[in-house]
Amino acid sequence: MREVPTIEFDEVPADVAGMPVDVLASAQLQQWMTCLTEVERQILMLRYFDGLEYAEIANVLDIPLGTVQWRIFNAKKKLIRLSRGRD
């Protein structure tokens, strides 16, 4: 069974304790996105925020489909490492 790390509520800083979870997650995502290159951010935004398919991204950016796939794969790998605290 996978163990999920937890913290005690009194350990949460006062300025974030009352914030909704979606606001906190959004702030964390924004922080992680700054660790990506401009190209990685752009492609992830097109894919996950604008909802474009890989082929559409390739057309918009005028790059090969394989390049789009590779860049998304690598950017997601970076974000996973960051989310786990392993930069």
DSSP file (Angstrom, degrees, kcal/mol; ACC not computed):
  #  RESIDUE AA STRUCTURE BP1 BP2  ACC     N-H-->O    O-->H-N    N-H-->O    O-->H-N    TCO  KAPPA ALPHA  PHI   PSI    X-CA   Y-CA   Z-CA
    1    1 A M              0   0    0      0, 0.0     2,-0.4     0, 0.0     0, 0.0   0.000 360.0 360.0 360.0 137.4    0.0    0.0    0.0
    2    2 A R        -     0   0    0      1,-0.0     2,-0.5     2,-0.0     0, 0.0  -0.631 360.0-137.6 -82.3 132.9    1.3    3.4   -0.9
    3    3 A E        -     0   0    0     -2,-0.4    -1,-0.0     0, 0.0     0, 0.0  -0.771  10.3-147.9 -93.6 132.0    1.7    5.9    2.0
    4    4 A V        -     0   0    0     -2,-0.5     2,-0.1     1,-0.0    -2,-0.0  -0.859  19.4-123.5-100.4 125.8    0.6    9.4    1.4
    5    5 A P        -     0   0    0      0, 0.0     2,-0.3     0, 0.0    -1,-0.0  -0.442  34.5-177.0 -68.8 139.6    2.5   12.1    3.3
    6    6 A T        -     0   0    0     -2,-0.1     2,-0.3     0, 0.0     0, 0.0  -0.896  13.7-151.9-131.0 162.2    0.4   14.3    5.6
    7    7 A I        -     0   0    0     -2,-0.3     2,-0.2     0, 0.0     5,-0.0  -0.938  28.3-103.5-130.6 157.0    1.1   17.3    7.8
    8    8 A E    >   -     0   0    0     -2,-0.3     3,-2.0     1,-0.1     4,-0.4  -0.555  29.8-122.9 -77.2 144.3   -0.6   18.5   10.9
    9    9 A F  G >  S+     0   0    0      1,-0.3     3,-1.5    -2,-0.2    -1,-0.1   0.846 111.0  60.1 -58.0 -35.8   -2.9   21.5   10.3
   10   10 A D  G 3  S+     0   0    0      1,-0.3    -1,-0.3     7,-0.0     4,-0.1   0.612  96.9  62.3 -71.2  -9.1   -1.0   23.6   12.9
   11   11 A E  G <  S+     0   0    0     -3,-2.0    -1,-0.3     2,-0.1    -2,-0.2   0.592  81.8  98.1 -86.6 -12.0    2.1   23.2   10.7
   12   12 A V  S <  S-     0   0    0     -3,-1.5     5,-0.1    -4,-0.4    -3,-0.0  -0.621  87.4-107.4 -78.7 130.1    0.4   25.0    7.8
   13   13 A P    >>  -     0   0    0      0, 0.0     3,-1.7     0, 0.0     4,-1.5  -0.245  25.1-121.1 -56.2 143.6    1.4   28.7    7.6
   14   14 A A  H 3> S+     0   0    0      1,-0.3     4,-0.6     2,-0.2    -2,-0.1   0.814 108.6  61.7 -57.9 -33.7   -1.4   31.1    8.7
   15   15 A D  H 34 S+     0   0    0      1,-0.2    -1,-0.3     2,-0.1    -3,-0.0   0.665 116.2  30.4 -72.8 -13.5   -1.4   32.9    5.3
   16   16 A V  H X4 S+     0   0    0     -3,-1.7     3,-1.4     2,-0.1    -1,-0.2   0.527  94.2  90.1-116.1 -10.0   -2.4   29.7    3.5
   17   17 A A  H 3< S+     0   0    0     -4,-1.5    -2,-0.1     1,-0.3    -3,-0.1   0.843  94.9  40.2 -58.7 -35.9   -4.4   27.8    6.1
   18   18 A G  T 3< S+     0   0    0     -4,-0.6    -1,-0.3     2,-0.1    -2,-0.1   0.434  90.9 110.7 -94.6   1.6   -7.7   29.3    5.0
   19   19 A M  S <  S-     0   0    0     -3,-1.4    -3,-0.1     1,-0.1     5,-0.0  -0.496  76.2-104.3 -78.9 144.4   -7.1   29.2    1.3
   20   20 A P     >  -     0   0    0      0, 0.0     4,-1.9     0, 0.0     3,-0.5  -0.313  28.5-117.7 -62.7 150.9   -9.1   26.8   -0.9
   21   21 A V  H  > S+     0   0    0      1,-0.2     4,-2.8     2,-0.2     5,-0.2   0.868 113.2  56.5 -58.8 -39.6   -7.2   23.7   -2.1
   22   22 A D  H  > S+     0   0    0      1,-0.2     4,-2.0     2,-0.2    -1,-0.2   0.848 106.5  50.3 -65.4 -32.3   -7.6   24.6   -5.8
   23   23 A V  H  > S+     0   0    0     -3,-0.5     4,-2.2     2,-0.2    -1,-0.2   0.913 112.1  47.1 -68.9 -42.9   -5.9   28.0   -5.1
   24   24 A L  H  X S+     0   0    0     -4,-1.9     4,-2.3     2,-0.2    -2,-0.2   0.918 112.7  49.1 -64.7 -43.4   -3.0   26.3   -3.3
   25   25 A A  H  X S+     0   0    0     -4,-2.8     4,-2.6     1,-0.2    -1,-0.2   0.892 110.6  51.3 -62.9 -39.6   -2.6   23.8   -6.1
   26   26 A S  H  X S+     0   0    0     -4,-2.0     4,-2.4    -5,-0.2    -1,-0.2   0.910 110.0  48.7 -64.3 -42.5   -2.7   26.5   -8.7
   27   27 A A  H  X S+     0   0    0     -4,-2.2     4,-1.9     2,-0.2    -2,-0.2   0.898 112.1  49.1 -64.2 -40.4    0.0   28.4   -6.9
   28   28 A Q  H  X S+     0   0    0     -4,-2.3     4,-2.4     2,-0.2    -2,-0.2   0.916 110.8  50.1 -65.5 -42.9    2.1   25.3   -6.6
   29   29 A L  H  X S+     0   0    0     -4,-2.6     4,-2.7     1,-0.2    -2,-0.2   0.911 108.8  52.2 -62.2 -42.5    1.7   24.5  -10.3
   30   30 A Q  H  X S+     0   0    0     -4,-2.4     4,-1.2     1,-0.2    -1,-0.2   0.899 109.5  49.9 -60.8 -39.9    2.7   28.1  -11.2
   31   31 A Q  H  < S+     0   0    0     -4,-1.9     3,-0.4     1,-0.2     4,-0.4   0.928 112.2  46.9 -64.2 -45.0    5.9   27.7   -9.1
   32   32 A W  H >< S+     0   0    0     -4,-2.4     3,-1.7     1,-0.2     4,-0.3   0.885 105.7  59.7 -64.0 -38.7    6.7   24.4  -10.8
   33   33 A M  H >< S+     0   0    0     -4,-2.7     3,-1.5     1,-0.3    -1,-0.2   0.809  94.9  63.9 -62.3 -29.1    6.1   25.8  -14.3
   34   34 A T  T 3< S+     0   0    0     -4,-1.2    -1,-0.3    -3,-0.4    -2,-0.2   0.700  94.3  62.1 -68.1 -16.5    8.8   28.5  -13.7
   35   35 A C  T <  S+     0   0    0     -3,-1.7    -1,-0.3    -4,-0.4    -2,-0.2   0.540  92.7  82.3 -84.4  -7.2   11.3   25.6  -13.5
   36   36 A L  S <  S-     0   0    0     -3,-1.5     2,-0.1    -4,-0.3    39,-0.0  -0.534  89.1-101.8 -91.4 161.7   10.5   24.6  -17.1
   37   37 A T     >  -     0   0    0     -2,-0.2     4,-2.6     1,-0.1     5,-0.2  -0.349  36.1-106.1 -73.6 164.9   12.0   26.2  -20.2
   38   38 A E  H  > S+     0   0    0      1,-0.2     4,-2.5     2,-0.2     5,-0.2   0.901 122.4  51.0 -58.7 -41.8    9.9   28.7  -22.1
   39   39 A V  H  > S+     0   0    0      2,-0.2     4,-2.5     1,-0.2    -1,-0.2   0.916 110.3  48.8 -63.6 -43.8    9.3   26.1  -24.9
   40   40 A E  H  > S+     0   0    0      2,-0.2     4,-2.4     1,-0.2     5,-0.2   0.920 112.4  48.1 -62.9 -44.1    8.2   23.5  -22.3
   41   41 A R  H  X S+     0   0    0     -4,-2.6     4,-2.6     2,-0.2    -2,-0.2   0.930 111.4  51.0 -60.4 -45.4    5.8   25.9  -20.7
   42   42 A Q  H  X S+     0   0    0     -4,-2.5     4,-2.3     1,-0.2    -2,-0.2   0.928 112.1  45.4 -60.1 -47.3    4.4   26.9  -24.1
   43   43 A I  H  X S+     0   0    0     -4,-2.5     4,-2.2     1,-0.2    -1,-0.2   0.910 113.6  48.9 -66.2 -41.8    3.7   23.3  -25.2
   44   44 A L  H  X>S+     0   0    0     -4,-2.4     4,-3.1     2,-0.2     5,-0.6   0.893 110.9  51.2 -65.0 -38.3    2.2   22.3  -21.9
   45   45 A M  I  X>S+     0   0    0     -4,-2.6     5,-2.2    -5,-0.2     4,-1.7   0.930 111.0  47.9 -63.0 -44.9   -0.1   25.4  -21.9
   46   46 A L  I  <5S+     0   0    0     -4,-2.3     6,-2.7    -5,-0.2    -2,-0.2   0.895 119.5  39.8 -62.4 -39.7   -1.2   24.6  -25.4
   47   47 A R  I  <5S+     0   0    0     -4,-2.2    -2,-0.2     4,-0.2     4,-0.2   0.957 129.0  22.8 -75.9 -52.3   -1.9   20.9  -24.5
   48   48 A Y  I  <5S+     0   0    0     -4,-3.1    -3,-0.2    -5,-0.2    -2,-0.2   0.698 131.8  32.6 -98.1 -20.3   -3.4   21.1  -21.1
   49   49 A F  I  <<S+     0   0    0     -4,-1.7    -3,-0.2    -5,-0.6    -4,-0.1   0.780 129.3  33.5-103.1 -36.8   -4.8   24.6  -20.8
   50   50 A D  S   <S-     0   0    0     -5,-2.2    -3,-0.2    -6,-0.2    -4,-0.2   0.614 100.6-132.0 -93.0 -14.3   -5.9   25.3  -24.4
   51   51 A G        +     0   0    0     -6,-0.4    -4,-0.2     1,-0.2     2,-0.1   0.693  45.1 161.0  76.2  20.4   -6.8   21.6  -25.0
   52   52 A L        -     0   0    0     -6,-2.7    -1,-0.2     1,-0.1     2,-0.1  -0.470  37.9-122.5 -74.9 145.6   -4.9   21.3  -28.3
   53   53 A E     >  -     0   0    0     -2,-0.1     4,-2.3     1,-0.1     5,-0.2  -0.399  30.9-103.1 -77.4 163.2   -4.1   17.8  -29.5
   54   54 A Y  H  > S+     0   0    0      1,-0.2     4,-2.4     2,-0.2     5,-0.2   0.904 122.7  50.5 -56.8 -44.2   -0.4   16.9  -30.2
   55   55 A A  H  > S+     0   0    0      1,-0.2     4,-2.0     2,-0.2    -1,-0.2   0.871 109.1  51.9 -64.1 -35.9   -0.9   17.3  -34.0
   56   56 A E  H  > S+     0   0    0      2,-0.2     4,-2.7     1,-0.2    -1,-0.2   0.899 109.0  50.1 -66.5 -39.9   -2.5   20.7  -33.6
   57   57 A I  H  X S+     0   0    0     -4,-2.3     4,-2.8     2,-0.2     5,-0.3   0.917 108.4  53.0 -63.1 -43.1    0.4   21.8  -31.4
   58   58 A A  H  X>S+     0   0    0     -4,-2.4     5,-1.8     1,-0.2     4,-1.0   0.905 112.0  45.7 -58.9 -41.9    2.8   20.6  -34.1
   59   59 A N  H  <5S+     0   0    0     -4,-2.0    -2,-0.2     3,-0.2    -1,-0.2   0.922 113.1  48.8 -67.0 -44.6    0.9   22.7  -36.7
   60   60 A V  H  <5S+     0   0    0     -4,-2.7    -2,-0.2     1,-0.2    -1,-0.2   0.915 121.5  34.7 -61.9 -44.1    0.7   25.8  -34.5
   61   61 A L  H  <5S-     0   0    0     -4,-2.8    -1,-0.2    -5,-0.2    -2,-0.2   0.519 104.1-128.8 -90.7  -6.2    4.4   25.7  -33.7
   62   62 A D  T  <5 +     0   0    0     -4,-1.0    -3,-0.2    -5,-0.3    -4,-0.1   0.935  65.8 125.0  55.8  50.9    5.5   24.4  -37.1
   63   63 A I      < -     0   0    0     -5,-1.8    -1,-0.2    -6,-0.2    -2,-0.1  -0.914  68.8 -82.6-131.7 159.8    7.5   21.6  -35.6
   64   64 A P     >  -     0   0    0      0, 0.0     4,-1.7     0, 0.0     3,-0.5  -0.268  34.3-121.9 -62.9 148.9    7.4   17.8  -36.1
   65   65 A L  H  > S+     0   0    0      1,-0.2     4,-2.5     2,-0.2     5,-0.2   0.887 113.0  56.8 -57.3 -41.8    4.8   15.8  -34.2
   66   66 A G  H  > S+     0   0    0      1,-0.2     4,-2.4     2,-0.2    -1,-0.2   0.846 103.5  53.9 -60.4 -34.3    7.6   13.6  -32.6
   67   67 A T  H  > S+     0   0    0     -3,-0.5     4,-2.6     2,-0.2    -1,-0.2   0.906 108.3  49.2 -66.4 -41.6    9.2   16.8  -31.2
   68   68 A V  H  X S+     0   0    0     -4,-1.7     4,-2.4     2,-0.2     5,-0.2   0.946 112.4  48.0 -60.8 -48.5    5.9   17.8  -29.6
   69   69 A Q  H  X S+     0   0    0     -4,-2.5     4,-2.3     1,-0.2    -2,-0.2   0.917 113.5  47.3 -59.6 -44.5    5.5   14.3  -28.0
   70   70 A W  H  X S+     0   0    0     -4,-2.4     4,-2.6     2,-0.2    -1,-0.2   0.912 112.1  48.9 -65.1 -44.2    9.1   14.3  -26.8
   71   71 A R  H  X S+     0   0    0     -4,-2.6     4,-2.5     2,-0.2    -1,-0.2   0.894 112.4  47.9 -66.2 -39.0    8.9   17.8  -25.3
   72   72 A I  H  X S+     0   0    0     -4,-2.4     4,-2.6    -5,-0.2     5,-0.2   0.930 111.9  50.7 -65.7 -44.1    5.7   17.1  -23.5
   73   73 A F  H  X S+     0   0    0     -4,-2.3     4,-2.0    -5,-0.2    -2,-0.2   0.933 113.8  44.1 -57.0 -48.5    7.1   13.8  -22.1
   74   74 A N  H  X S+     0   0    0     -4,-2.6     4,-2.2     2,-0.2    -1,-0.2   0.894 112.8  51.0 -67.3 -40.1   10.2   15.5  -20.8
   75   75 A A  H  X S+     0   0    0     -4,-2.5     4,-2.3     1,-0.2    -1,-0.2   0.917 111.0  48.5 -64.2 -42.5    8.3   18.4  -19.3
   76   76 A K  H  X S+     0   0    0     -4,-2.6     4,-2.3     1,-0.2    -1,-0.2   0.882 108.7  54.4 -64.1 -37.5    6.0   16.1  -17.5
   77   77 A K  H  X S+     0   0    0     -4,-2.0     4,-2.1    -5,-0.2    -1,-0.2   0.916 109.0  48.4 -61.3 -43.3    8.9   14.1  -16.2
   78   78 A K  H  X S+     0   0    0     -4,-2.2     4,-2.5     1,-0.2    -2,-0.2   0.925 111.0  50.2 -61.7 -45.1   10.4   17.3  -14.8
   79   79 A L  H  X S+     0   0    0     -4,-2.3     4,-2.6     1,-0.2    -1,-0.2   0.870 108.5  52.6 -64.5 -36.4    7.1   18.3  -13.1
   80   80 A I  H  X S+     0   0    0     -4,-2.3     4,-1.4     2,-0.2    -1,-0.2   0.933 110.0  48.1 -64.0 -44.8    6.9   14.8  -11.6
   81   81 A R  H  <>S+     0   0    0     -4,-2.1     5,-3.3     1,-0.2     3,-0.2   0.919 113.3  48.2 -60.7 -43.0   10.3   15.1  -10.1
   82   82 A L  H ><5S+     0   0    0     -4,-2.5     3,-1.5     1,-0.2    -2,-0.2   0.909 108.5  53.4 -63.6 -41.8    9.5   18.6   -8.8
   83   83 A S  H 3<5S+     0   0    0     -4,-2.6    -1,-0.2     1,-0.3    -2,-0.2   0.779 110.6  47.8 -65.6 -25.1    6.2   17.4   -7.3
   84   84 A R  T 3<5S-     0   0    0     -4,-1.4    -1,-0.3    -3,-0.2    -2,-0.2   0.378 120.1-110.1 -95.3   3.2    8.1   14.7   -5.4
   85   85 A G  T < 5S+     0   0    0     -3,-1.5     2,-0.5    -4,-0.2    -3,-0.2   0.724  82.3 121.6  77.9  22.1   10.7   17.1   -4.2
   86   86 A R      <       0   0    0     -5,-3.3    -1,-0.1    -6,-0.2    -3,-0.1  -0.723 360.0 360.0-117.3  80.2   13.5   15.8   -6.4
   87   87 A D              0   0    0     -2,-0.5    -1,-0.1    -5,-0.1    -5,-0.1   0.522 360.0 360.0 -70.1 360.0   14.8   18.6   -8.6
